[in-house]
Amino acid sequence: MSMFSRRKPPIVDDLSPIVAAINRSQAVIEFQLDGTIIKANDNFLNAMGYALEEVQGRNHSIFVSAEFAASNAYREFWATLRRGEFVASKFQRVGKGGKDIWIQASYNPVLDDAGKPFKVIKFATDITEIELERARIETERAEAAARNTVVHDLAVALTGLANADLTTCISAEFEGEYAQIKDDFNTAVASLRDTMLAIAQATQGLDAGSSEIAAASDDLSRRTEQQAASLEETAAALDQVTATIKQSAENARQAAAAASGAREQASKSGDVMREAVTAMGEIEKSSAEITQIIGVIDEIAFQTNLLALNAGVEAARAGDAGRGFAVVAQEVRALAQRSAEAAKEIKVLIAASSSQVRRGVKLVGDTGESLTGIVVKVAEIDGLISGIAQASQEQATGLNEVNSAVNQMDQVTQQNAAMVEEATAAASSLRSEASELMRLVGGFRTDTGHGTPRLEVADANRHRPQRNPVAAVQSRLRAAASGGRSRVVAADAWEEF
């Protein structure tokens, strides 16, 4: 027991009816001056959720939080009571199980005869429901005020956002769950601002790219049309070249046939010349034999003339008896002389004929050798013309394939020209859409210092080649058809193309 419990209570008048009335309407609890619980009525025990044996003898600190029980305010509270001063106010207490209890109470020190306090009686009324209701109402009012503030600030921010001002943000402080709304709104606007900046930059690139594509497509369309026209002219030129090569191949074939016929005729002429050489040899041999015969005849004429001379001498010796024989001998002698003269003339003619025959034989031999050489050359010419004819036929076949390929290229180029026209139209439409997108994106205020993205004008000459390779090929074909030497197209022209 403390020193306060050993004080003898003073003798007072009978207050039983008053106490009974108070106990019916008030929660009453008595404490010693050190806060030890002496007793408590049912109203107090019911309000706090305890039974009497659970609180009797324990300290008042079980009805407050541990933080408040250890505070200076709590110690000053009991010091005030021990000085005999009452304390009346609204208090928050802790019931059984940690339940918050609100009471309207007065702590009244009880004084002895000497005027010193010896215990404290507390009269309390449970106002927990009233306080909870009041707290609820205050909370609702605070929440309504916070909601109104949030709605107003959010409406202002949304108005700025609706006016394409992406610099809008909520700077006011939001309490409780509304702070998440502020953070989410500012984060969403920042994300939208970053997205619109990225879209603006991408749109700028898209607009520049579409402008460049449109310019390149337009230039490609013009060059494709030029290429199509050049290929069409090339196809026509190849048709003419193919027809010419086919005619040349036919002429070469006919020339080969004619050369083959000439070779056969030259071979036959060679055979005839060989037979002529043989015949001339036989003539020369016959001329030699005739010369021998003429020699015999000349010898016979000489012998006849000698016999006639002897006969004349004998007839002269015979006188008149041999006169007739002398006449005959004279005639025979004259005949022999004429035979000798004829034989001489024939011999001269035969000699001249033999000389001519030898010359003819030599000329015929030379002619035969020449014809043999001609036959060899004609055979070589026939082989060359046959090779030319075969090469011309192969060239005609190759040019026919090239012609077909060029015609296919012409058709493909025409189709490409149509596709390029469609691509040009699509690029122009894309450029218009990109410009419209730039205008829409430029309407947003991002306050980044970039301003509205600036359109980049595409260079129309960026993709134009310095030389036209199709025209160069066409020039080569024309130069080849005219027999001239064509210039080689530079490789960089094809790379540029």
C-alpha positions in Angstrom: 0.0 0.0 0.0 1.2 3.5 -0.8 1.3 6.3 1.8 -1.9 7.7 0.3 -3.8 4.5 1.2 -2.9 4.7 4.8 -4.6 8.1 5.3 -7.8 7.8 7.3 -10.8 9.1 5.3 -12.8 11.8 6.9 -16.2 11.3 8.3 -18.8 12.7 5.8 -22.6 12.8 5.7 -24.5 10.0 4.1 -24.3 10.5 0.3 -25.7 7.2 -0.7 -28.6 8.6 -2.8 -26.4 11.0 -4.6 -23.8 8.3 -5.3 -26.6 5.9 -6.5 -27.9 8.6 -8.9 -24.5 9.3 -10.2 -23.7 5.6 -10.7 -26.8 5.2 -12.8 -25.9 7.9 -15.2 -22.2 8.3 -15.0 -19.1 6.1 -15.4 -17.4 6.4 -12.1 -13.9 5.2 -11.1 -11.8 6.0 -8.0 -8.0 6.3 -8.0 -5.4 6.7 -5.4 -3.2 9.8 -5.9 -0.6 7.6 -7.6 -3.1 6.4 -10.1 -3.9 3.0 -8.6 -7.4 2.0 -9.3 -9.5 1.5 -6.2 -12.9 0.6 -7.7 -15.1 1.3 -10.8 -18.8 1.1 -11.4 -20.5 -1.0 -14.1 -20.9 1.9 -16.5 -17.2 2.5 -16.5 -16.3 -1.2 -16.7 -18.8 -1.7 -19.6 -17.5 1.3 -21.5 -13.9 0.2 -21.2 -14.6 -3.5 -21.7 -13.1 -4.8 -18.5 -14.3 -6.7 -15.4 -13.6 -5.2 -12.0 -11.0 -7.8 -11.0 -9.1 -7.0 -14.2 -8.5 -3.4 -13.3 -8.7 -3.2 -9.5 -5.3 -2.6 -8.0 -3.8 -1.7 -11.4 -2.6 1.8 -12.5 -4.5 4.3 -14.6 -1.9 4.0 -17.3 -3.6 0.9 -18.7 -6.3 3.2 -20.1 -3.8 5.3 -22.1 -1.3 4.5 -24.8 2.3 3.6 -23.8 3.6 6.7 -25.6 1.3 9.0 -23.6 1.9 7.2 -20.4 5.6 7.9 -20.7 5.1 11.6 -21.7 5.6 14.7 -19.6 2.0 15.7 -20.2 0.8 12.5 -18.4 3.0 13.1 -15.5 1.9 16.8 -15.2 -1.7 15.6 -15.4 -1.3 13.5 -12.2 0.8 16.2 -10.5 -2.1 18.6 -11.1 -4.5 16.2 -9.4 -2.2 15.6 -6.5 -2.2 19.4 -5.9 -5.9 19.1 -5.4 -6.8 20.7 -8.7 -9.5 19.1 -10.8 -9.2 18.4 -14.5 -12.2 18.3 -16.7 -12.0 17.8 -20.5 -12.6 15.4 -23.3 -10.2 12.5 -23.3 -9.2 9.7 -25.6 -8.6 6.5 -23.7 -7.7 2.9 -24.6 -10.2 0.2 -23.8 -9.6 -3.5 -23.6 -8.0 -5.0 -26.7 -6.7 -1.6 -27.7 -10.1 -0.1 -28.6 -10.2 3.7 -28.8 -12.7 5.2 -26.3 -13.7 8.9 -26.1 -15.0 10.2 -22.8 -16.2 13.5 -21.4 -14.8 13.4 -17.9 -13.8 15.3 -14.9 -11.0 14.1 -12.5 -11.9 15.4 -9.0 -9.5 15.2 -6.1 -11.2 14.3 -2.8 -9.9 16.4 0.1 -9.7 15.4 3.7 -10.5 17.6 6.7 -7.1 19.2 6.4 -7.9 20.1 2.8 -5.4 17.7 1.3 -6.4 15.3 -1.4 -6.3 11.7 -0.6 -8.0 10.1 -3.7 -9.4 11.0 -7.1 -12.9 10.3 -8.4 -13.5 10.5 -12.1 -17.0 11.1 -13.4 -17.2 10.3 -17.1 -19.6 10.0 -20.0 -18.9 7.7 -22.9 -19.0 10.0 -26.0 -17.2 7.6 -28.3 -20.1 7.4 -30.8 -20.4 11.2 -30.8 -16.7 11.6 -31.3 -16.6 9.0 -34.0 -19.6 10.6 -35.7 -17.9 14.0 -35.4 -14.6 12.6 -36.6 -16.5 11.0 -39.5 -18.2 14.3 -40.3 -14.9 16.2 -40.1 -13.2 13.5 -42.1 -16.0 13.7 -44.8 -15.7 17.5 -44.8 -11.9 17.3 -45.1 -12.3 14.7 -47.8 -14.9 16.8 -49.6 -12.6 19.8 -49.4 -9.7 17.7 -50.6 -11.8 16.3 -53.4 -12.9 19.8 -54.4 -9.3 20.9 -54.4 -8.3 17.8 -56.4 -11.2 18.2 -58.8 -10.4 21.9 -59.3 -6.7 21.4 -59.8 -7.3 18.4 -62.0 -9.8 20.3 -64.1 -7.4 23.1 -64.6 -4.7 20.7 -65.6 -7.1 18.8 -67.9 -8.1 22.1 -69.5 -4.5 22.9 -70.3 -4.0 19.4 -71.6 -7.2 19.8 -73.7 -5.6 23.0 -75.2 -2.6 20.9 -76.3 -0.4 22.3 -73.6 1.8 19.3 -72.7 3.7 21.4 -70.1 0.7 21.2 -67.8 1.3 19.6 -64.5 -0.3 19.5 -61.0 1.9 21.4 -58.5 -0.5 21.5 -55.6 0.0 19.1 -52.8 -2.6 16.3 -52.7 -3.1 14.4 -49.5 -3.7 10.7 -49.0 -4.9 8.6 -51.9 -5.1 11.8 -54.1 -1.4 12.0 -54.1 -1.3 8.9 -56.3 -3.7 10.7 -58.8 -1.3 13.7 -58.9 1.7 11.5 -59.5 -0.1 9.4 -62.1 -1.4 12.5 -63.9 2.1 14.2 -63.9 3.7 10.9 -65.0 1.1 10.4 -67.8 1.6 14.0 -69.0 5.3 13.7 -68.9 5.1 10.4 -70.8 2.7 11.9 -73.3 5.1 14.9 -73.7 8.0 12.6 -74.3 5.9 10.6 -76.7 4.8 13.7 -78.6 8.4 14.9 -78.8 9.5 11.5 -80.1 6.5 11.6 -82.6 7.5 15.1 -83.6 11.1 14.0 -84.3 9.9 10.8 -86.0 7.4 12.8 -88.0 10.1 15.2 -89.0 12.2 12.3 -90.2 9.1 10.8 -91.9 8.3 14.0 -93.6 11.9 14.4 -94.8 12.1 10.8 -95.8 8.7 10.9 -97.7 9.9 14.1 -99.4 13.1 12.4 -100.5 11.2 9.3 -101.5 8.7 11.4 -103.5 11.6 13.2 -105.3 13.5 10.0 -105.9 10.3 8.2 -107.1 9.6 11.1 -109.5 13.1 11.0 -110.7 13.0 7.2 -111.0 9.8 7.5 -112.9 11.3 9.8 -115.4 14.4 7.7 -115.8 12.3 4.5 -116.0 10.3 6.1 -118.8 13.6 7.0 -120.5 14.8 3.5 -120.0 11.6 2.1 -121.4 11.9 4.3 -124.5 15.5 3.3 -124.9 14.8 -0.4 -124.5 12.0 0.0 -127.0 14.4 1.6 -129.5 17.0 -1.1 -128.6 14.4 -3.8 -129.2 13.6 -2.3 -132.6 17.3 -2.0 -133.5 17.9 -5.6 -132.4 15.0 -6.7 -134.6 16.6 -5.0 -137.5 20.1 -6.4 -136.6 18.5 -9.9 -136.1 16.9 -9.7 -139.5 20.2 -8.5 -141.1 22.1 -11.3 -139.4 19.6 -13.8 -140.6 19.9 -12.5 -144.1 23.7 -12.6 -143.8 23.5 -16.1 -142.5 21.3 -17.1 -145.5 23.7 -15.4 -147.9 26.7 -17.1 -146.2 24.9 -20.4 -146.6 24.3 -19.8 -150.3 27.9 -18.6 -150.7 29.0 -21.8 -148.9 26.9 -23.8 -151.4 28.3 -21.9 -154.3 31.9 -22.4 -153.0 31.2 -26.1 -152.7 30.0 -26.1 -156.3 33.0 -24.1 -157.4 35.2 -26.6 -155.6 33.6 -29.4 -157.4 33.9 -27.6 -160.7 37.5 -26.8 -160.0 38.1 -30.5 -159.1 36.5 -31.5 -162.4 38.5 -28.8 -164.3 41.6 -30.2 -162.7 40.7 -33.7 -164.0 40.1 -32.3 -167.5 43.4 -30.4 -167.4 45.2 -33.6 -166.4 43.5 -35.4 -169.3 44.5 -32.5 -171.6 48.1 -32.7 -170.4 48.0 -36.5 -171.1 46.5 -35.8 -174.6 49.2 -33.2 -175.3 51.9 -35.6 -174.3 50.4 -38.2 -176.6 50.3 -35.5 -179.4 53.9 -34.7 -178.7 54.8 -38.4 -178.9 52.8 -38.6 -182.2 54.7 -35.6 -183.6 58.0 -37.2 -182.8 56.8 -40.4 -184.6 55.7 -38.3 -187.6 59.1 -36.6 -187.6 60.7 -40.0 -187.8 58.4 -41.0 -190.6 59.2 -37.7 -192.5 62.9 -38.6 -192.1 62.2 -41.9 -193.7 60.3 -40.3 -196.5 63.1 -37.8 -197.0 65.6 -40.6 -197.1 63.4 -42.4 -199.7 63.2 -39.3 -201.8 67.0 -38.9 -201.6 67.5 -42.5 -202.7 64.9 -42.1 -205.4 66.7 -39.0 -206.6 70.0 -40.8 -206.6 68.5 -43.8 -208.5 66.9 -41.4 -211.0 70.3 -39.7 -211.4 72.0 -43.1 -212.0 69.2 -44.0 -214.3 69.7 -40.8 -216.3 73.5 -41.5 -216.5 72.8 -45.0 -217.8 70.2 -43.7 -220.2 72.7 -41.2 -221.6 75.1 -44.0 -222.0 72.5 -45.9 -223.8 72.0 -43.1 -226.3 68.8 -43.1 -228.2 67.8 -46.4 -226.9 67.7 -45.1 -223.4 66.1 -41.7 -224.2 62.7 -42.8 -223.0 64.1 -44.3 -219.9 66.0 -41.0 -219.4 62.7 -39.1 -219.6 61.2 -41.4 -217.1 64.2 -41.1 -214.9 63.9 -37.3 -215.2 60.3 -37.4 -214.1 61.1 -39.7 -211.3 64.0 -37.4 -210.3 61.6 -34.4 -210.4 59.1 -36.3 -208.4 61.8 -37.3 -205.9 62.9 -33.7 -205.7 59.3 -32.6 -205.1 58.9 -35.3 -202.5 62.1 -34.2 -200.8 60.9 -30.6 -200.9 57.5 -31.6 -199.5 59.2 -33.8 -196.9 61.4 -30.8 -195.9 58.3 -28.5 -195.7 56.4 -31.2 -193.8 59.5 -31.6 -191.5 59.6 -27.9 -191.0 55.9 -27.8 -190.2 56.2 -30.9 -188.0 59.1 -29.3 -186.2 57.2 -26.1 -185.7 54.1 -28.2 -184.6 56.3 -30.1 -182.2 57.6 -26.8 -180.7 54.1 -25.6 -180.3 53.0 -28.9 -178.9 55.8 -28.8 -176.3 54.9 -25.2 -175.5 51.2 -26.3 -175.2 52.2 -29.2 -173.0 54.2 -26.9 -170.8 51.3 -24.3 -170.7 48.8 -27.1 -170.0 51.0 -28.4 -167.2 51.3 -25.0 -165.7 47.6 -24.6 -166.1 47.1 -27.9 -164.4 49.3 -26.8 -161.5 47.4 -23.5 -161.3 44.1 -25.4 -161.3 45.4 -27.7 -158.6 46.3 -24.6 -156.5 42.9 -23.1 -157.3 41.2 -26.3 -156.2 43.2 -26.1 -152.9 42.3 -22.4 -152.4 38.7 -23.0 -153.3 38.6 -25.8 -150.8 40.1 -23.5 -148.2 37.6 -20.8 -149.2 34.8 -23.3 -149.0 35.9 -24.2 -145.4 36.1 -20.6 -144.4 32.7 -19.8 -145.9 31.2 -22.8 -144.2 32.7 -21.6 -140.9 31.3 -18.1 -141.6 27.9 -19.6 -142.4 27.9 -21.6 -139.2 29.1 -18.6 -137.1 26.5 -16.4 -138.8 23.8 -19.0 -137.9 25.0 -19.1 -134.3 25.1 -15.3 -134.3 21.5 -15.3 -135.7 20.4 -17.7 -133.0 22.2 -15.7 -130.2 20.8 -12.4 -131.4 17.3 -14.0 -131.6 17.7 -15.0 -127.9 19.1 -11.5 -127.1 16.1 -10.0 -128.9 13.7 -12.1 -126.9 15.5 -11.1 -123.7 15.4 -7.5 -124.7 11.7 -7.8 -125.5 11.1 -9.3 -122.1 13.1 -6.6 -120.5 11.0 -4.1 -122.4 7.8 -5.6 -121.0 9.2 -5.8 -117.5 10.4 -2.2 -117.8 7.0 -1.1 -118.9 5.5 -2.8 -115.9 8.2 -1.3 -113.7 7.3 2.1 -115.1 3.7 1.6 -114.1 4.7 0.4 -110.6 7.0 3.4 -110.3 4.1 5.7 -111.2 2.0 4.0 -108.5 4.9 4.4 -106.0 5.3 8.0 -106.9 1.6 8.6 -106.3 1.8 6.7 -102.9 4.9 8.7 -102.0 3.1 12.0 -102.8 0.2 10.9 -100.7 2.6 9.9 -97.9 4.2 13.3 -98.1 0.9 15.0 -97.8 -0.1 12.8 -94.8 3.3 13.5 -93.2 2.8 17.3 -93.6 -0.6 17.0 -92.1 0.8 15.0 -89.2 3.5 17.6 -88.7 0.9 20.3 -88.6 -1.1 18.3 -86.0 2.0 17.5 -83.9 3.1 21.2 -84.1 -0.1 22.2 -82.4 1.1 20.7 -79.1 3.1 22.8 -76.8 6.0 20.9 -75.3 8.1 23.9 -74.3 11.3 22.1 -75.3 12.8 24.8 -77.4 12.5 22.8 -80.6 9.4 24.4 -81.8 7.5 23.1 -84.8 9.7 20.5 -86.7 11.2 22.0 -89.8 10.6 20.3 -93.1 13.6 19.2 -95.0 13.3 19.7 -98.8 14.6 16.6 -100.6 17.2 17.2 -103.4 15.6 16.1 -106.7 19.0 15.6 -108.3 20.3 13.4 -105.5 19.4 10.2 -107.3 20.0 11.4 -110.9 22.8 9.5 -112.7 25.4 11.5 -114.6 25.1 9.2 -117.6 22.4 7.1 -119.1 23.7 3.5 -119.5 20.8 2.5 -121.7 21.6 5.4 -124.1 25.2 4.2 -124.0 24.3 0.7 -124.9 22.1 1.9 -127.7 25.0 4.0 -129.1 27.2 0.9 -129.0 24.6 -1.1 -131.0 24.3 1.7 -133.5 28.1 1.9 -133.8 28.3 -1.8 -134.2 25.6 -1.8 -136.9 27.5 1.0 -138.8 30.8 -0.9 -138.6 32.4 1.6 -136.2 34.1 1.0 -132.9 32.0 1.7 -129.9 33.2 3.2 -126.6 33.0 1.1 -123.5 30.6 2.4 -120.9 32.3 3.2 -117.7 31.5 0.9 -114.8 30.7 3.7 -112.4 27.8 4.7 -114.7 26.2 1.4 -114.0 26.9 1.7 -110.3 25.3 5.1 -110.4 22.4 3.7 -112.3 
